[in-house]
Amino acid sequence: MISVFDLFSIGIGPSSSHTVGPMRAARQFVAGLADDRLLSETVRVHAQLFGSLGATGHGHGSDRAVLLGLEGESPETVDTDTVDERVDRIYDTATINLLAAHPIKFDTKKDLVLHRRRSLPFHPNGMMFTAEDAHGHVLRERTYYSVGGGFVVNDDGSGDAPPIKRDDTPVPHPFSTGAQLLEVTNATGMSISDVMLANEQAWRTREEVVDGLLKIWNVMRECVDAGCHATGRLPGRLQVPRRAATMYEKLSHERFATDPLRIMDWVNLFALAVNEENAGGGRVVTAPTNGAAGIVPAVLHYYWRFMPGATDDGIVRFLLTAGAIGVLFKENASISGAEVGCQGEVGSACSMAAAGLTEVAGGTPEQVENAAEIAMEHNLGLTCDPVGGLVQIPCIERNAVASIKAITASRLSLRGDGEHTVSLDKVIKTMRDTGADMKVKYKETARGGLAVNVIEC
């Protein structure tokens, strides 16, 4: 089973697969050198990024993430305020401090290569790291794949597709499909959040699960608050202006507005705030990816701010339910835009948020599953075509639209009895098949769609 804390993790923007994953892979590589007592012998490290990482890596900060990972940083703890200064130092001095303990020469033009047209087998987000000694002998060489949501797998060199390492910890209510999940709830009388909470306690105590999820919620709130007060323009050639702060100021002063749809403006604001922070390289919660990081927080804020009776327990149950749906997408399809397009990122997040909201609104397990299905069904075919390779256009607004769509899906399901023709499992399979049929240029390469029809400057 995949834990809810695998799907919701604290990291750094702008991308889980292109920033968080590469940073983890680079750190894992140098940590392996240290574990094998090879770090002191290392005089050169060479990093290569392939496929989508190579095509859009500069726009997604993949190069910067690799440098920080080689220096021993983790996405969860890296100081986002000092990233620019540290990266500039590496470029200016041509020196990198491996694992914060072993400085070596590092020529970013030769030792950090982004291959725009070359790919590795198995997955578009491939990376290769090589360490050499003073005689040019290879001390260690590893290939990694960033498979979405910050998950990283290591190629063992067998030529087979590297598997995601399975956690063989037994859980009381295992499930890998929506149908199995509903069978568990029907047999036990438990809600989906109860099932997920029971499974989580195979790894952590109940208190640890609750505290951990409330910490995730707190980081989401801090991210929204930071986005609502940040001004200026986002980094990169597009120079996209931040809008959340201005929007927040206007909404805060419309105290007597009578527009019944004004709540939608607040939901849009919550999503914009998160994704502007993400695009600016700030601290965000991967949910289940960074490119779709604004949807779950926006819908959670909708619950917290506008639904009567909102509680911390409701926040926990929302995240547990959303996590259960995220498990299904991760197990049976993909949450990687480079693999299946944006339907795997924004579509999955929209489905997770719709399910979470339906649970805390009192929906039955069947209604929760229906809400998740509706949300994903109407994101099928969504391409990933970032202009300039940046997680800004269309990504930021796309999160806002999907947040509203998640609320709509929830309300549709709550007005029904849970019975519907298309199951969530069928929609997840359809998303996977659609992603396989999608042309590569529409899967996070910036070589199709808006990316080639919008002038960058």
C-alpha positions as CSV (number, residue, x, y, z in Angstrom):
1,M,0.0,0.0,0.0
2,I,1.0,3.6,-0.6
3,S,0.7,5.9,2.4
4,V,-1.3,9.1,2.4
5,F,2.0,10.8,3.4
6,D,3.6,9.6,0.1
7,L,0.9,11.5,-1.8
8,F,0.9,14.6,0.4
9,S,4.5,15.6,1.1
10,I,6.1,19.0,2.0
11,G,8.4,20.1,-0.7
12,I,9.6,22.9,-3.0
13,G,8.3,24.3,-6.2
14,P,7.8,24.4,-9.1
15,S,7.4,20.7,-9.9
16,S,7.3,17.4,-8.0
17,S,8.5,15.3,-10.9
18,H,11.0,17.9,-12.3
19,T,12.2,19.6,-9.0
20,V,11.4,17.4,-6.0
21,G,12.2,14.1,-7.8
22,P,15.6,15.2,-9.2
23,M,16.6,16.7,-5.8
24,R,15.8,13.4,-4.1
25,A,17.6,11.4,-6.8
26,A,20.8,13.5,-6.6
27,R,20.8,13.3,-2.8
28,Q,20.3,9.6,-3.0
29,F,23.2,9.2,-5.4
30,V,25.7,11.1,-3.2
31,A,24.4,9.4,0.0
32,G,25.1,6.1,-1.7
33,L,28.7,7.3,-2.3
34,A,29.0,8.0,1.4
35,D,27.5,4.7,2.4
36,D,30.0,2.9,0.2
37,R,32.9,5.0,1.5
38,L,33.5,6.4,-1.9
39,L,32.7,10.0,-1.3
40,S,36.3,11.0,-0.3
41,E,37.7,9.4,-3.5
42,T,35.2,11.3,-5.7
43,V,36.7,14.2,-7.8
44,R,34.1,14.5,-10.4
45,V,30.3,14.0,-10.6
46,H,28.5,14.1,-13.9
47,A,24.7,14.5,-14.1
48,Q,22.5,14.0,-17.2
49,L,18.8,14.7,-17.5
50,F,16.7,13.1,-20.3
51,G,13.3,13.2,-21.9
52,S,10.9,15.7,-20.3
53,L,13.5,16.6,-17.7
54,G,15.9,17.6,-20.4
55,A,13.3,19.4,-22.5
56,T,11.7,21.5,-19.8
57,G,14.3,21.1,-17.0
58,H,15.5,24.7,-17.0
59,G,11.9,26.1,-16.8
60,H,11.1,23.7,-14.0
61,G,14.2,24.2,-12.0
62,S,15.5,20.7,-12.5
63,D,19.1,21.9,-12.9
64,R,18.9,23.8,-9.7
65,A,17.3,20.9,-7.9
66,V,20.1,18.5,-8.9
67,L,22.8,20.9,-7.6
68,L,21.0,21.3,-4.3
69,G,20.5,17.5,-4.0
70,L,24.2,16.8,-4.7
71,E,24.9,19.2,-1.8
72,G,22.7,17.0,0.4
73,E,19.5,19.1,0.5
74,S,16.1,17.5,0.7
75,P,12.9,19.1,-0.7
76,E,11.2,18.9,2.7
77,T,13.9,21.0,4.5
78,V,15.8,23.1,2.0
79,D,15.7,26.8,2.8
80,T,13.8,28.3,-0.1
81,D,15.0,31.8,0.7
82,T,18.7,30.9,0.0
83,V,18.3,28.7,-3.1
84,D,19.2,31.5,-5.6
85,E,22.3,32.5,-3.6
86,R,23.5,28.9,-3.3
87,V,23.0,28.1,-6.9
88,D,24.8,31.3,-8.0
89,R,27.7,30.3,-5.8
90,I,28.0,26.9,-7.5
91,Y,28.0,28.6,-10.9
92,D,30.4,31.4,-9.9
93,T,33.0,29.2,-8.1
94,A,32.6,26.1,-10.3
95,T,32.7,24.2,-7.0
96,I,30.1,22.0,-5.4
97,N,30.1,20.6,-1.8
98,L,28.9,17.0,-2.1
99,L,26.6,16.1,0.8
100,A,27.8,19.3,2.5
101,A,31.0,17.5,3.4
102,H,33.2,17.0,0.3
103,P,33.9,20.0,-2.0
104,I,34.9,19.2,-5.6
105,K,35.2,21.1,-8.9
106,F,32.0,21.2,-10.9
107,D,31.7,22.8,-14.3
108,T,27.9,23.3,-14.8
109,K,28.4,23.4,-18.6
110,K,30.1,20.0,-18.8
111,D,28.9,18.2,-15.6
112,L,25.2,19.1,-15.8
113,V,23.8,18.2,-19.2
114,L,20.1,18.5,-20.2
115,H,19.4,16.3,-23.3
116,R,16.4,18.0,-25.0
117,R,15.8,15.2,-27.6
118,R,17.2,12.0,-25.9
119,S,15.1,9.8,-23.6
120,L,15.8,6.7,-21.5
121,P,13.7,3.6,-21.5
122,F,10.8,3.1,-19.1
123,H,9.8,6.7,-18.3
124,P,10.3,10.2,-19.8
125,N,11.8,11.6,-16.6
126,G,15.2,9.9,-16.7
127,M,18.4,10.9,-14.9
128,M,21.9,9.4,-14.9
129,F,24.6,10.2,-12.4
130,T,28.3,9.2,-12.6
131,A,31.1,9.6,-10.0
132,E,34.8,9.3,-11.0
133,D,38.0,9.2,-9.1
134,A,41.2,11.2,-9.8
135,H,42.2,8.6,-12.5
136,G,38.9,8.9,-14.3
137,H,37.7,5.5,-13.1
138,V,33.9,5.2,-12.6
139,L,33.3,4.8,-8.9
140,R,29.5,4.7,-9.1
141,E,26.9,5.1,-11.8
142,R,23.2,5.1,-11.3
143,T,20.0,5.7,-13.4
144,Y,16.9,7.1,-11.7
145,Y,13.4,7.9,-12.9
146,S,11.2,10.5,-11.4
147,V,7.8,8.9,-11.9
148,G,5.5,11.7,-10.6
149,G,4.6,13.2,-7.3
150,G,8.2,13.2,-6.2
151,F,8.4,9.4,-6.3
152,V,11.9,8.2,-7.5
153,V,12.8,4.7,-8.7
154,N,16.3,3.3,-9.2
155,D,17.2,1.3,-12.3
156,D,19.0,-1.8,-11.1
157,G,20.8,-2.3,-14.4
158,S,18.9,-5.4,-15.3
159,G,17.2,-3.8,-18.4
160,D,13.8,-4.3,-16.9
161,A,11.5,-1.5,-15.9
162,P,12.5,-0.5,-12.4
163,P,9.6,-1.1,-10.0
164,I,8.4,1.2,-7.3
165,K,9.6,-0.5,-4.2
166,R,6.6,-2.0,-2.5
167,D,6.1,-1.7,1.2
168,D,5.2,-5.2,2.4
169,T,3.8,-4.0,5.7
170,P,0.5,-5.8,6.1
171,V,-2.5,-3.5,6.4
172,P,-5.9,-4.5,7.8
173,H,-7.9,-3.4,4.7
174,P,-5.8,-3.7,1.6
175,F,-7.3,-2.4,-1.7
176,S,-5.9,-1.5,-5.1
177,T,-9.1,-0.7,-7.0
178,G,-12.2,1.4,-6.4
179,A,-14.4,-1.7,-6.4
180,Q,-12.2,-3.3,-3.7
181,L,-12.4,-0.1,-1.6
182,L,-16.2,-0.2,-1.8
183,E,-16.3,-3.9,-0.9
184,V,-14.3,-3.1,2.2
185,T,-16.6,-0.2,3.2
186,N,-19.7,-2.4,2.6
187,A,-18.3,-5.3,4.5
188,T,-17.2,-3.3,7.5
189,G,-19.6,-0.4,7.6
190,M,-16.6,2.0,7.7
191,S,-16.2,5.2,5.8
192,I,-13.4,5.6,3.2
193,S,-11.5,7.8,5.6
194,D,-11.9,5.2,8.4
195,V,-10.5,2.5,6.1
196,M,-7.5,4.7,5.2
197,L,-6.9,5.7,8.8
198,A,-6.9,2.0,9.9
199,N,-4.4,1.2,7.2
200,E,-2.1,4.2,8.1
201,Q,-1.9,2.8,11.6
202,A,0.1,-0.1,10.2
203,W,3.0,2.4,10.1
204,R,2.1,5.1,12.6
205,T,0.0,5.6,15.7
206,R,-3.4,7.3,15.3
207,E,-2.0,10.4,17.0
208,E,1.0,10.5,14.6
209,V,-1.4,10.2,11.6
210,V,-3.6,13.0,12.8
211,D,-0.7,15.2,13.8
212,G,1.0,14.6,10.5
213,L,-2.1,15.5,8.4
214,L,-2.8,18.6,10.4
215,K,0.8,19.6,9.8
216,I,0.2,19.1,6.1
217,W,-2.9,21.3,6.4
218,N,-0.9,24.0,8.3
219,V,1.7,24.1,5.5
220,M,-1.1,24.4,2.9
221,R,-2.6,27.4,4.9
222,E,0.8,29.0,5.2
223,C,1.3,28.6,1.4
224,V,-2.1,30.3,0.7
225,D,-1.3,33.1,3.1
226,A,2.1,33.6,1.5
227,G,0.6,33.6,-2.0
228,C,-2.0,36.1,-1.0
229,H,0.6,38.6,0.1
230,A,3.4,38.1,-2.5
231,T,3.7,40.7,-5.3
232,G,5.8,41.2,-8.4
233,R,6.4,38.8,-11.3
234,L,7.1,35.1,-11.4
235,P,10.6,34.1,-12.5
236,G,11.4,33.1,-16.1
237,R,11.2,34.7,-19.5
238,L,7.4,35.0,-19.4
239,Q,7.5,37.5,-16.5
240,V,3.9,36.5,-15.5
241,P,2.5,39.0,-12.9
242,R,1.3,37.6,-9.6
243,R,-2.4,38.1,-9.3
244,A,-3.4,36.6,-5.9
245,A,-2.4,39.5,-3.7
246,T,-4.4,42.0,-5.8
247,M,-7.4,39.6,-5.9
248,Y,-7.2,39.0,-2.1
249,E,-7.2,42.8,-1.5
250,K,-10.3,43.3,-3.6
251,L,-12.2,40.4,-2.1
252,S,-11.3,41.4,1.4
253,H,-12.9,44.8,1.0
254,E,-16.1,43.6,-0.8
255,R,-17.8,43.2,2.6
256,F,-21.3,43.8,1.3
257,A,-21.1,42.1,-2.0
258,T,-24.4,40.3,-2.9
259,D,-23.1,38.1,-5.7
260,P,-24.1,34.6,-4.7
261,L,-21.2,33.2,-6.7
262,R,-18.6,35.3,-4.9
263,I,-17.4,32.2,-3.0
264,M,-16.1,30.9,-6.3
265,D,-13.8,33.9,-6.5
266,W,-12.3,32.9,-3.1
267,V,-11.8,29.3,-4.3
268,N,-10.1,30.6,-7.4
269,L,-7.9,32.9,-5.2
270,F,-6.8,30.0,-2.9
271,A,-5.7,28.0,-5.9
272,L,-3.9,30.9,-7.6
273,A,-2.1,31.7,-4.4
274,V,-0.7,28.2,-4.0
275,N,0.3,27.8,-7.6
276,E,2.0,31.2,-7.8
277,E,4.0,30.2,-4.7
278,N,4.8,26.9,-6.4
279,A,5.8,28.6,-9.7
280,G,8.0,31.0,-7.7
281,G,9.9,28.1,-6.1
282,G,8.3,28.4,-2.7
283,R,7.3,25.8,0.0
284,V,4.2,23.8,-1.1
285,V,2.6,20.5,-0.4
286,T,2.8,18.0,-3.2
287,A,-0.9,17.0,-3.7
288,P,-0.3,14.7,-5.4
289,T,2.1,16.7,-7.6
290,N,3.4,20.3,-7.5
291,G,1.8,21.2,-10.9
292,A,-1.6,20.4,-9.3
293,A,-0.7,21.5,-5.8
294,G,-3.4,24.2,-5.6
295,I,-6.5,22.1,-6.0
296,V,-6.7,20.1,-2.8
297,P,-5.8,23.2,-0.6
298,A,-8.3,25.4,-2.4
299,V,-11.1,22.9,-1.9
300,L,-10.0,22.3,1.7
301,H,-10.1,26.1,2.3
302,Y,-13.6,26.1,0.8
303,Y,-14.6,23.5,3.4
304,W,-12.9,25.3,6.2
305,R,-14.1,28.8,5.4
306,F,-17.6,28.3,3.9
307,M,-19.1,25.0,5.1
308,P,-20.8,25.0,8.5
309,G,-19.4,22.8,11.2
310,A,-15.9,22.5,9.8
311,T,-13.4,20.9,12.2
312,D,-9.9,19.6,12.4
313,D,-11.3,16.1,12.3
314,G,-13.0,17.0,9.0
315,I,-9.7,18.2,7.7
316,V,-8.1,14.9,8.6
317,R,-11.0,12.9,7.1
318,F,-10.8,15.0,3.9
319,L,-7.1,14.3,3.4
320,L,-7.4,10.6,4.2
321,T,-10.2,10.2,1.7
322,A,-8.4,12.2,-1.0
323,G,-5.3,10.0,-0.3
324,A,-7.3,6.8,-0.8
325,I,-8.4,8.0,-4.2
326,G,-4.8,9.1,-5.0
327,V,-3.6,5.6,-4.2
328,L,-5.9,4.3,-6.9
329,F,-4.5,6.6,-9.5
330,K,-0.9,5.9,-8.5
331,E,-1.5,2.1,-8.5
332,N,-3.5,1.8,-11.7
333,A,-2.4,4.7,-14.0
334,S,-0.1,7.6,-13.3
335,I,0.1,11.0,-11.7
336,S,3.0,12.1,-14.0
337,G,2.3,14.8,-16.6
338,A,5.4,13.5,-18.6
339,E,3.8,10.1,-18.8
340,V,0.0,10.7,-19.3
341,G,-0.4,14.5,-19.7
342,C,-2.0,16.9,-17.3
343,Q,-5.0,14.6,-16.9
344,G,-2.7,12.6,-14.6
345,E,-1.8,15.7,-12.5
346,V,-4.7,18.2,-12.4
347,G,-7.2,15.4,-13.2
348,S,-6.1,13.2,-10.3
349,A,-6.0,16.1,-7.9
350,C,-9.5,17.2,-9.0
351,S,-10.8,13.7,-8.4
352,M,-9.1,13.5,-5.0
353,A,-10.4,16.9,-3.9
354,A,-14.0,16.0,-5.0
355,A,-13.8,12.8,-3.0
356,G,-12.5,14.5,0.1
357,L,-15.2,17.2,0.0
358,T,-17.9,14.6,-0.5
359,E,-16.8,12.6,2.5
360,V,-16.8,15.6,4.9
361,A,-20.1,16.7,3.5
362,G,-21.7,13.5,4.8
363,G,-21.6,11.5,1.5
364,T,-21.7,7.7,1.5
365,P,-18.8,5.7,0.1
366,E,-20.7,5.3,-3.1
367,Q,-21.2,9.0,-3.4
368,V,-17.5,9.6,-2.7
369,E,-16.5,7.2,-5.5
370,N,-19.1,8.8,-7.8
371,A,-17.7,12.3,-7.1
372,A,-14.1,11.1,-7.8
373,E,-15.3,9.5,-11.1
374,I,-17.2,12.6,-12.2
375,A,-14.2,14.8,-11.6
376,M,-11.7,12.6,-13.5
377,E,-14.1,11.8,-16.3
378,H,-14.2,15.5,-17.2
379,N,-10.5,15.9,-17.2
380,L,-9.8,13.1,-19.6
381,G,-7.5,14.0,-22.5
382,L,-6.1,17.1,-20.7
383,T,-2.6,17.8,-22.2
384,C,0.5,19.1,-20.5
385,D,1.8,22.0,-22.7
386,P,3.6,24.5,-20.4
387,V,4.5,27.7,-22.3
388,G,8.3,28.1,-22.1
389,G,8.6,24.9,-20.0
390,L,7.4,26.9,-17.0
391,V,4.7,25.8,-14.5
392,Q,2.8,29.1,-15.1
393,I,0.7,29.0,-18.3
394,P,-1.7,27.3,-18.4
395,C,-1.0,25.6,-15.0
396,I,-1.9,28.3,-12.5
397,E,-5.4,29.0,-13.9
398,R,-5.9,25.4,-14.6
399,N,-5.7,24.6,-10.9
400,A,-8.3,27.3,-10.2
401,V,-10.7,25.9,-12.8
402,A,-10.2,22.3,-11.5
403,S,-10.9,23.4,-8.0
404,I,-14.3,24.7,-9.0
405,K,-14.8,21.5,-11.0
406,A,-14.1,19.4,-7.9
407,I,-16.7,21.2,-5.9
408,T,-19.2,20.8,-8.8
409,A,-18.5,17.0,-9.0
410,S,-19.0,16.7,-5.2
411,R,-22.3,18.6,-5.3
412,L,-23.5,16.5,-8.3
413,S,-22.8,13.3,-6.4
414,L,-24.4,14.4,-3.2
415,R,-27.6,15.2,-5.0
416,G,-27.7,11.6,-6.3
417,D,-27.7,8.2,-4.5
418,G,-24.3,7.0,-5.5
419,E,-25.6,4.8,-8.4
420,H,-23.9,5.6,-11.7
421,T,-23.1,4.0,-15.0
422,V,-19.3,4.6,-15.3
423,S,-17.2,3.4,-12.4
424,L,-14.1,5.2,-11.1
425,D,-12.0,2.2,-12.1
426,K,-13.1,2.4,-15.7
427,V,-12.3,6.1,-15.8
428,I,-8.8,5.5,-14.3
429,K,-8.2,2.8,-16.9
430,T,-9.4,5.2,-19.6
431,M,-7.1,7.9,-18.4
432,R,-4.1,5.5,-18.5
433,D,-5.0,4.4,-22.0
434,T,-5.6,8.0,-23.2
435,G,-2.2,8.9,-21.9
436,A,-0.6,6.0,-23.8
437,D,-2.2,7.2,-27.0
438,M,-1.3,10.9,-26.4
439,K,1.5,12.2,-28.6
440,V,4.8,12.9,-26.7
441,K,4.7,16.6,-27.6
442,Y,1.6,17.0,-25.4
443,K,3.3,15.4,-22.3
444,E,5.4,18.1,-20.6
445,T,7.9,18.6,-23.4
446,A,6.9,22.2,-24.3
447,R,6.8,21.1,-27.9
448,G,3.0,21.1,-28.5
449,G,-0.2,23.0,-27.8
450,L,0.0,26.4,-26.1
451,A,3.7,25.9,-25.7
452,V,4.2,26.5,-29.5
453,N,1.3,28.8,-30.2
454,V,2.1,31.4,-27.6
455,I,5.1,33.7,-28.1
456,E,7.3,33.6,-24.9
457,C,8.5,37.2,-25.0
